Amino acid sequence: MERKKFKIDDYNKREPFKDATKFFVVYEGEKELNYFQLFNYLFLPPEKASIIHVLEKDTIVGSQPKKLIERADFFIKNPPKDISVTPSEDDKFRFVLDVDQHPADQFNELYEYCNKLNDANLYISNICFEVWLYFHLDKREKILSNSSSEMKTELGAKHTELKIKNYPRGYLTSERIKKAIEEAENADNDKTNFFPIKNSSKVYLLMQELLKHSILNEDVNNPETL
């Protein structure tokens, strides 16, 4: 498959079909954005489903949970002119963010905001999104980090050890996605709570939802080439 590199202006350029399932995803950081953009490009047929990115450049700048609320609200009320889909409060909104050092009350505020929308949810990684990425490569019990900066370094070391050529493509194979989901689901010892325990991630729930619409739900003869 052609190697594809995305620039920020490439995002939301592939128009979904009118009747396709649309996921409006609000991210905290660029690493998450790159991951889901490539997943969208590789695995989601636009006639079935599409991820539409709620970008900082089109809305509100900031990564705190409260800022993500403002970003989504701005996006609904002032949709970018360069996307063909007009969002509403009834659409699927998915929030992807980290624990980091954010105030705890803001996570509750975001959770309540999701409950006010017709179809919304949040997927938190604790400590950070790199925990979710680590699950593509190794088991949770191998994690030694106690902070976001340590986790980024630990993931980098594991990435190098396993000779992963690039991010995010090296993580987005059928085998590695399945491994990450299994590892995260096993680590989730309180599935009724939106807030994950340390060194775990609720992103697996979003991935399970997206996979239902993807070509990975079909017969794939050689997933490592996708």
Disulfide bonds with the S-S distance in Angstrom:
none
